[in-house]
């Protein structure tokens, strides 16, 4: 329970850190989703081992959306963009927000290009995949598999 409160506080700090750009859009709809983190990479750094089993999704009234990869130490990596086509299946990334934790100051907002997509999986176990690069060419990627709905009589597994 404490871990959930820590990342919720860190999420609030991240949202407040980028609020200047989206202040007119009001409060976002935010959903926390459970599952399995498959990959988080920034440049040559593999952060997968520090990725938690919860991901966030936000949607603002102006079309800005984001996926929040929760990491240990109250860190959050957010892939954000404006969903101009109102597609629920993905969006183009225009920035990445790196929050090094509530005690480590303001989040870094970096210009980026790329795409986040939601791929349909078996039994509702959709996979969120984000990839792209920062303005100076450094590549990033992340993937998260949402918990699916088990078939009747089947036990849910994260494997």
PLY file of the C-alpha trace (Angstrom):
ply
format ascii 1.0
element vertex 159
property float x
property float y
property float z
element edge 158
property int vertex1
property int vertex2
end_header
0.00 0.00 0.00
2.84 2.41 0.81
4.40 1.82 -2.62
1.13 2.80 -4.34
0.98 6.08 -2.38
4.60 6.84 -3.20
4.09 6.54 -6.93
0.78 8.44 -6.75
2.66 11.33 -5.12
5.38 11.02 -7.76
2.68 10.99 -10.46
1.20 14.18 -9.03
4.62 15.83 -9.11
5.04 14.76 -12.75
1.63 16.09 -13.74
2.28 19.36 -11.92
5.66 19.61 -13.61
4.13 19.61 -17.07
0.94 21.40 -16.09
2.08 24.71 -17.59
1.61 23.27 -21.08
-1.77 21.73 -20.39
-3.23 24.00 -17.73
-6.11 25.01 -20.00
-6.96 21.36 -20.58
-8.05 20.84 -16.96
-7.56 17.71 -14.88
-6.81 14.53 -16.80
-8.65 11.27 -16.67
-6.13 8.89 -15.11
-6.20 5.11 -14.92
-3.72 2.85 -13.14
-3.44 -0.54 -14.83
-1.80 -3.73 -13.55
0.33 -6.14 -15.51
3.92 -7.01 -16.34
6.63 -4.63 -17.45
8.40 -6.23 -20.41
11.03 -3.62 -21.26
12.22 -0.09 -20.44
15.30 1.23 -22.26
16.73 4.74 -22.49
19.71 4.99 -24.78
21.95 2.11 -23.80
20.48 1.83 -20.29
18.17 -1.11 -19.57
15.81 -0.07 -16.75
13.53 -3.09 -17.02
14.52 -4.53 -13.63
13.35 -1.33 -11.91
9.97 -1.23 -13.66
6.93 -1.88 -11.44
3.81 -3.93 -12.22
1.64 -0.82 -12.64
1.36 1.57 -15.56
-0.67 4.77 -15.73
-2.63 6.27 -18.61
-3.79 9.86 -18.73
-6.08 11.68 -21.15
-6.71 15.43 -21.13
-9.70 17.14 -22.71
-7.42 18.81 -25.30
-6.30 15.42 -26.63
-2.97 15.13 -24.78
-2.42 11.56 -23.60
0.36 9.70 -21.87
1.59 6.36 -20.61
3.38 6.44 -17.23
5.90 3.67 -16.62
6.36 3.45 -12.84
9.90 2.66 -11.68
11.43 1.94 -8.28
12.51 4.92 -6.18
9.34 6.88 -7.08
10.68 7.44 -10.59
8.30 7.75 -13.53
8.97 7.69 -17.25
6.12 9.25 -19.23
5.60 9.05 -22.98
3.27 11.87 -24.01
1.65 13.20 -27.16
-1.54 14.63 -28.59
-3.98 12.09 -29.98
-5.17 14.10 -32.98
-7.13 11.22 -34.46
-8.91 10.24 -31.23
-7.71 6.65 -31.69
-7.82 4.60 -28.52
-5.10 2.33 -29.93
-2.14 4.72 -29.83
-0.62 8.16 -30.35
2.47 9.92 -31.67
4.98 10.93 -28.99
6.12 14.56 -28.92
7.83 14.51 -25.51
9.11 12.26 -22.78
8.91 13.29 -19.14
11.55 11.83 -16.83
10.74 12.15 -13.14
13.72 11.07 -11.03
11.56 10.87 -7.88
9.68 13.38 -5.72
12.79 14.23 -3.68
14.92 14.89 -6.77
13.35 18.12 -8.03
11.28 18.93 -11.07
10.76 16.44 -13.88
12.76 16.78 -17.09
10.59 17.33 -20.16
12.43 16.32 -23.32
11.36 16.81 -26.94
10.99 13.46 -28.65
9.41 11.74 -31.61
7.99 8.25 -31.76
4.81 6.30 -31.25
2.92 4.47 -28.51
0.59 1.68 -29.58
-1.74 -0.74 -27.85
-1.52 -4.19 -29.41
-4.39 -6.58 -28.79
-3.32 -9.81 -27.16
-5.01 -13.07 -26.23
-7.71 -12.96 -23.55
-7.51 -9.18 -23.23
-3.80 -9.17 -22.33
-3.05 -6.11 -24.45
0.53 -4.87 -24.78
1.46 -1.19 -24.66
4.56 -0.45 -26.74
6.30 2.93 -26.97
9.43 3.68 -28.95
11.20 6.57 -30.58
14.07 8.97 -30.11
14.97 12.21 -28.43
15.84 15.28 -30.51
19.59 14.43 -30.33
19.03 10.90 -31.63
19.11 8.87 -28.41
16.63 6.02 -28.76
14.10 4.80 -26.19
11.61 1.95 -25.95
9.25 0.48 -23.40
6.64 -2.27 -23.34
4.06 -3.36 -20.77
1.62 -6.30 -20.93
-1.70 -5.66 -19.21
-3.32 -8.40 -17.15
-5.77 -10.27 -19.32
-9.04 -11.86 -18.42
-8.59 -15.60 -17.80
-10.90 -18.05 -19.53
-13.48 -19.67 -17.29
-11.69 -22.09 -14.95
-8.21 -20.83 -15.93
-5.79 -19.33 -13.40
-4.26 -15.93 -14.25
-0.49 -16.00 -14.81
1.96 -13.13 -15.35
4.34 -15.37 -17.33
0 1
1 2
2 3
3 4
4 5
5 6
6 7
7 8
8 9
9 10
10 11
11 12
12 13
13 14
14 15
15 16
16 17
17 18
18 19
19 20
20 21
21 22
22 23
23 24
24 25
25 26
26 27
27 28
28 29
29 30
30 31
31 32
32 33
33 34
34 35
35 36
36 37
37 38
38 39
39 40
40 41
41 42
42 43
43 44
44 45
45 46
46 47
47 48
48 49
49 50
50 51
51 52
52 53
53 54
54 55
55 56
56 57
57 58
58 59
59 60
60 61
61 62
62 63
63 64
64 65
65 66
66 67
67 68
68 69
69 70
70 71
71 72
72 73
73 74
74 75
75 76
76 77
77 78
78 79
79 80
80 81
81 82
82 83
83 84
84 85
85 86
86 87
87 88
88 89
89 90
90 91
91 92
92 93
93 94
94 95
95 96
96 97
97 98
98 99
99 100
100 101
101 102
102 103
103 104
104 105
105 106
106 107
107 108
108 109
109 110
110 111
111 112
112 113
113 114
114 115
115 116
116 117
117 118
118 119
119 120
120 121
121 122
122 123
123 124
124 125
125 126
126 127
127 128
128 129
129 130
130 131
131 132
132 133
133 134
134 135
135 136
136 137
137 138
138 139
139 140
140 141
141 142
142 143
143 144
144 145
145 146
146 147
147 148
148 149
149 150
150 151
151 152
152 153
153 154
154 155
155 156
156 157
157 158
